[in-house]
């Protein structure tokens, strides 16, 4: 308390000056309409900025709900396009591609994602009650993620493309050359495309897509771009390194794909 008193005594002249200045400003603002309008405008600017900041924070915490709404809208749009016989997945690196088979899409959220093991799996929050069943493809808007292996009522286990047992038909976007997409267990950003014939023409940076030679994925879904390649020991096939479009360590929401014709195709195959 004594320190406060000493401070006031020591700075009494400065404090008195500030007090008089404040009073003069108040009187000036109150007695002159121009100064009053400028003061009101300044306070509105400050309060508006504060409310804008508060609104931005509120919107930030509401992004989760907004994201959910957008996913539901995307799911509806995918199914509407599929009903018209035109399926399209918009990717960052690839233009929209039309598929020649109708597919339906079901959104899901990833609740567990392994990417640092030899055999990695993903768990999603949709299951049999949501019409998710084994052998359905899993994708994001950037590209493929994996294939459903097992399902329960509310959840599904997905074989990630980062799994030594994963085999997916994939090939060059610019031609009909295709092979088998695998993973060597090393880099989670790089997968391998095997058995591309030696006569195939391609270069680094070319796009790799699904080739639609199964009922799991439509033709044209993005996978990645060629980062490196070499011939096998017999020099008859290429082994191609593919840099994935997806960041497999950061997957939030996905779509499960189901072919409407899968039962008819299976019955013919059997």
Helices and strands as residue ranges (DSSP letters): H 2-10, H 12-31, H 33-61, H 63-83, E 103-113, E 119-124, G 128-130, E 137-139, E 144-151, E 156-163, E 168-172, E 178-182, E 190-197, E 207-210, E 222-231, E 237-244, E 253-259, H 262-269
